[in-house]
Amino acid sequence: MILGGGVSGLRAALAAAEHARVLVVTKDALRESSTAYAQGGVAAVLGGDDSFESHEQDTLSVGQGLCHEVAVHAVVTEGPERIHELLEWGGAFDRDGPALALAREGGHSHRRVVHAHGDATGAEVMTTLMRRVEQHANISVREYGFATDLLLGDGRCVGARMVAADNSACDIHARATLLCTGGIGQLFRETTNPAVATGDGIAMAWRAGVALADMEFVQFHPTSLYIAGAARHLITEAVRGEGARLLDSNGEPFVARYHPAGDLAPRDIVSRAIVEQLAQSGESCVWLDLTHMGARAHERFPGISRMCALYGIDIATQRIPVHPAAHYGVGGVVVDLDGRSSLPGLYAAGEVAMSGLHGANRLASNSLLEGLVFGRRAGEQAASESCPVPTCSEALVEGSELPAVALHARDFKNSVQALLWRAAGIIRNGGRLRSAERTAQQWLSFVNRVQLQSNDAREARNLVTVGALVLRGALWREESRGTHYRSDFPKRDDDHFRAHSLQQRGKDIHAQPL
Ligand SMILES: Cc1cc2nc3c(=O)[nH]c(=O)nc-3n(C[C@H](O)[C@H](O)[C@H](O)COP(=O)(O)OP(=O)(O)OC[C@H]3O[C@@H](n4cnc5c(N)ncnc54)[C@H](O)[C@@H]3O)c2cc1C
């Protein structure tokens, strides 16, 4: 059983279905995932002057000492094969003559980012994988099935409890269960992530006692559209790869004051530069200027052009108001190179997992690639489980015996998002983190005492569960590294923190050597 139908879930399903019957469960429509919204592209070594060494080096350098070299090597060297496979399956990526068109993004030293329809790469990846999945006799897809908790039996994961659209619950048993539930962006008030990214997989894994790591590392994307009342649409980095500049309210470029790579510096540095710029100027946003491209901007970035036009902005002649937003959860369920978690029978791949690829930060366009490579590996491995399908199990129950205290789920979610944005956003410090962690624990004990009668309420509980893990990790890591910046510990401290932060229910947070 695969929980989640984004790039990692669907690629895993295709691999597993060569050996076993596979059920894919998604809590919304199959198309609704972060994958479907990915714009910039997929990084892979495909150009003549590029090399595996260079892609590996770029990944390691952005990951700031916490990447696992074997994971980086696996993803980089298997990447081109995964892209060629998508092409064989009918993936329509943009071309420059007969060759694939390759873009360059922040942190990459070569042009190596494959894209589709200008800036709709994720949608094309989804279309390609969905077509293939629909044709496969061994794969069934169940949409609008909300997985609430993992089922355990004899020290193994034996499936998951599911709530259907009509609110009826059932237990689904499986030889192997694969978490591909995506990210945690909805933990923060400002996020580029779709509504489904509420960290459910991480929360379920935590409740089941599975080892998690590096929860404090959350990547903030520097440029999301910032208009009051509008969704925080992502404006891909590829725009800056094509020469767009970030400007202050006087129309002056400023990022080069913070890093020699200027507008193409890694995301954490650009995000922090914007926050510091805004603190100095007292403004609420900075401006992204791609007017140097003129009308070509509409052709190269048709999705962004259409989206901005909805708000009355012509990207060929006008600057776009932007602000950083939570974008990618770097930490998650600890897995090996074949997706095995610490709990037998449970696998994980994609954004929910901590595979060792990203270290302390994620190189742009490496996550779709990770989903393709580790999704395939995990699917293949999960299908080789030979335990008989169990028929009984214990669920980690939601507590139907609890009194029916009403939970205003929307208000609860808003409060968690505001708490995390304030305390665990782009610039953190010990005082704020400590106080936010206490608050999160208090809210968690409240939500654990009420009956969860809707998926909104279940997501609210998952958000505060994961929020507490992010806060605890951020408090523990008394240094600054990658996406994690502590104003009270502004330097990287390899002597004490060149290690993963490991969290597991019932144990203290502690350092796990690489
Ligand atoms: C706007 C945006 C742009 C991006 N651009 C890029 C890019 O250009 N290149 C790049 O490499 N990366 C990009 N990323 C990151 C990348 O898209 C994601 O990291 C990646 O797609 C995650 O894939 P996934 O398979 O792990 O999860 P997702 O694609 O998020 O899929 C999660 C799945 O899990 C299901 N699910 C969740 N909870 C439950 C539950 N409780 N029960 C049942 N099902 C559940 C959801 O329904 C969904 O099907 C972008 C992200 C965003 C948000």
The ligand as a Gaussian input file, in Angstrom:
#p B3LYP/6-31G(d) Opt

LIG

0 1
 C        4.874000      25.388000      -5.742000
 C        5.972000      24.362000      -5.686000
 C        6.946000      24.330000      -6.678000
 C        7.970000      23.388000      -6.645000
 N        8.871000      23.337000      -7.670000
 C        9.787000      22.330000      -7.690000
 C       10.646000      22.156000      -8.821000
 O       10.577000      22.889000      -9.789000
 N       11.534000      21.128000      -8.786000
 C       11.645000      20.274000      -7.721000
 O       12.471000      19.350000      -7.755000
 N       10.817000      20.409000      -6.659000
 C        9.899000      21.398000      -6.634000
 N        9.054000      21.518000      -5.548000
 C        9.132000      20.497000      -4.494000
 C        8.504000      19.209000      -5.012000
 O        7.403000      19.518000      -5.828000
 C        8.041000      18.310000      -3.872000
 O        9.071000      18.159000      -2.938000
 C        7.693000      16.924000      -4.417000
 O        6.790000      17.050000      -5.485000
 C        7.098000      16.078000      -3.312000
 O        6.642000      14.891000      -3.888000
 P        6.063000      13.753000      -2.966000
 O        5.756000      12.614000      -3.855000
 O        6.970000      13.526000      -1.826000
 O        4.725000      14.397000      -2.342000
 P        3.505000      15.172000      -2.998000
 O        3.705000      15.411000      -4.432000
 O        3.232000      16.360000      -2.156000
 O        2.304000      14.157000      -2.808000
 C        1.774000      13.910000      -1.518000
 C        0.635000      12.918000      -1.652000
 O        0.303000      12.417000      -0.366000
 C       -1.090000      12.403000      -0.206000
 N       -1.382000      12.459000       1.232000
 C       -0.916000      13.326000       2.157000
 N       -1.417000      13.037000       3.373000
 C       -2.210000      11.953000       3.222000
 C       -3.013000      11.186000       4.096000
 N       -3.147000      11.481000       5.405000
 N       -3.712000      10.140000       3.606000
 C       -3.638000       9.826000       2.281000
 N       -2.890000      10.531000       1.397000
 C       -2.186000      11.571000       1.860000
 C       -1.563000      13.601000      -0.980000
 O       -2.942000      13.480000      -1.281000
 C       -0.657000      13.494000      -2.207000
 O       -1.182000      12.574000      -3.117000
 C        8.024000      22.463000      -5.570000
 C        7.061000      22.495000      -4.571000
 C        6.030000      23.423000      -4.621000
 C        4.996000      23.438000      -3.546000

